[in-house]
């Protein structure tokens, strides 16, 4: 590994932490360097030193977005972590069924797999008519994945954990081993670029459910606490937070109350 541009690497890593809350440990240096190499090639930077110099002193939005996109992890698929989704189905969907409007936020939406998974689960449990009162917001720091989420077109590999009957019912083949989400499902979802570190969050109406899975462990402790508190304030009393089974809020002094694996609730 070259150390010629180590100073630039450290500056970019610190920039990502300060700007986005994304932290890369020392043992992840090779991974981050590989991702940043694509940015240097695309914008014709000589090395990471010159890229860092522009980020810090002469920022261009397209370069900033490219660095954030390169650093963010967007590996996802439909019906990820069934244990958590089973708890969502049994504990939360019946409560949502009683509401005149269902408001859900997928806070690290990536390409939209999670948001569309939620739509499908609600359609399966409550029927297609229930989608008329469902609103899902999906946000991600990466503009390219937000654009992909809006398109709603996914390659076959992202359905490895999807029941074939669900695939036939809610998706339309588009050729080239890809499938598009049916329009009725896409109509429920809005996708926007958003930095979870830009707090407080600019929402007028609180959410009943917030999915924030597989993202907190990229943040340092202070940003984990700040994000959880901001999500708490954006959730209505009695609402739920859904995390990954691998993420625990136990040692973060959070106001969220644990309910089941990956499920927390704001007291009513």
N, C-alpha and C positions, 0 to 999 in steps of 0.2 A: 504493500500500500504506500502510495506516495505521501510525503508530508510537506511537499512544496507549498500546497495551498491549504494547509491545516488551519491557519489563522482564519481564512475565509470560511472554511467548513464550520469552525466554532462560532463565527459571527452569524452564519445562517441558522445554525442550530439554536442559538440564543434568540434570534429574531423569531423563529417559529414558536418558541416557548412564550416569548413576550406577546406576540401578536395573536397567536391562535391557541395557546395552551398545549400545543403538541410537543411532547418531550421524547427525545431519542436517547436511550442509554448508550454508554460507551461501547457496549458489545453490539450495538445496532449500527455502528458507523458505516460498515461496508454496505448495508442495505440502503441507508440514506444517501450515501455517495452515488450508488447506482441510479437511484431515482433522480438525483440532482444532475447527473451527467446528461440526462435527456433534456433538461432545461438549458444547460450550457450549449449543447449542440443546436437546439432549436433557435436560440437567440444569438448564437455565434459569439459566446463569451469564451475567452481564452482558458479560463480556469475558474475555480470557486472564489478565488480572491477578487476577480473582476466582477463576478456576479454579486458577491457580498457588498462590494463597493457601491454598486448601483442600488441595491436594496436599501442600503442605509442612507445614502446621500442623494440619490437621484431616482427615486422610486417611480417605476412605470406600473400601471395597474395590471397590464397583461403579464408582466414578469412576476409580480407579486402573486397573482392568481395561479400562474404556472407552478411556482414554488410550493404554494399551499396544496395544490392538487397533487403534486409529486409526493409530498410528505404524508398526505392523508391515505388511510388504508381503505380501499373500496371493494374488498373481497366479500361478497355476500351472496345469498341465494334465498329462494322462497322457502317459507316454513322452517326457518332456522331456529334451533333450540326448542324442540317440541315440548319439553317439560314446562318451560315458561308459557308457551302458547296454550297448553292445556289448562294452566291456571287462569290465564286470561279468559279462555272460553267458559270455564266453569264458575269463576268467581266474579267476573266483571261484565261480560256480555249480558247476562240476565239483568243486571242493574241498568246497563245502558238501554235495554229494551223499554224501560219505563220512561225514558226521557223524550220530550218532543223534538230535541235536537241533540245529536251526538257529536262531540267535538274531540278529536284525537290529534295529537302532535307526534310525529316521528322525528325526533330531534337530531338524529344522525342518519339521514334517510339513504345516503349513498344513491344507488341507481333506482331506488323506489321499491325494491323487493319487499321490504318490511311494510310499507304503507299499503301496497296492493295485497299483501298477505292478510292484513287486518280487514280490508274491504271484503275479501273472499270469506274470511271466517264469519264476519257479521252477516253476509248474504246467506251463507250456509245455515247459520243459527236462526236468523230472524226473517229470511226471505228477501227477495230482490226489492220489494216495496220499501223495506227499511232503509235502503240506500238513499232514498229521497230526503231523509233527515240526517244523513251522515256527512260530516265535513272533516277531511283529513288534511293536515298541513304536513308536508315533508320538507325538511331543511337540511342543507349540507354546506360545508365551507367550500366545496369544489364546484365551480360552475359547470365543467363538462359533465359531471355525473348528474347534476340537477337537470341539465338538458336531456340527458338520456332517460331520466325518470319521467319527464314530461312526455317524451315520445312513447313510453310504455312498450318498447320492443326489447325482447330478451332472448339470448341464445339458449339452446337446449340445455347446456351444462348447468344453468341456474335453476333447473327443475329437477335436479337429481333427487330431491327429497319431497317431491310433489306427487300426489296421487294422480295417475294418468286420467282418471275420471274428472278430477278438478281441472286439469290442463285442458281437456276437451270442452268443459262447460264454460270456462271463463276466459279462454284465450283463442285467438284466431291464427292459424299458421300463415306466415308471410313468405315462406320460401327460405332457402339458405339456412335451414335448421334454426329458424327464429320464430317467435310467437309474439303477437301483440295483444295487450290487455283489451278486453271488450270495452266499447265506449261507455257503457253504463257504470263501469268501475272507474274508468279514468275521470269521469265527470265528478266523482266524489273527492278527487285529490287535487291539491294545489302544491306546487313545488317552488321553493325559493332558496336562494343562496343566503346563508346566515352563519356568522361566527358566534359560537356559543360563549366565547369570552367577552363579547360585546354586551355587557350587562348594565342596567336591567333590560329585560326583553320587552320589545315594543308591542305587546299584545293588548288589545282593548278588552276582548272577551276571554275569560279563563277556559282552560281545557279540563275535560273530565278525565282524560287518560293521556299520559305522556310516556312514550317509548324512548328510552335513552340507553341503548344496549351497545356493549363492546366499544365504548368510546372513553369512559372515565379513566381507564387505566393508561391512557395516553397523556393524561393530565397530571401535574404535580398535585400535592395534597391541597394547597391553597386554592387551585383552580377546581379541583374536585368539589371542595366545600362550597365555593362560590357558585358553581354551576348548579349543584343540588339545591341551594337556597333560592337561586333565581327561578328554577323550575318549580319549586314549591310555591313561590309567589305567583307563578303563572297558572297554577292549578287550582280549581275551585275546592272549597272545603268538602271533604269526603271523596276527593278524586284520587286517582292512582298513579304511581310511577312504576314503570316496568323496566328492569335492568336485566343484565345477563346473569346467568347462574354463577359465573366466575367473578362477579363484582359484588362486593359486600359493602354496605354503608355502615357497618357496625362500629368502626373506629373513627368515623368522621364527624361525630357529634351532630348528626342530622336530625331535623324535626320529623322526618318521615318515620312512620311506624311500620315495622315488618309484618307481613301478612302470610306470605308463603314464598317458596323459592322464586326469587326474582321479582316479587310483588311487594310494593310498599304503598302505604296510604297516608294521605293528609287527613288528620282528624277532622271530623265534621264539626 
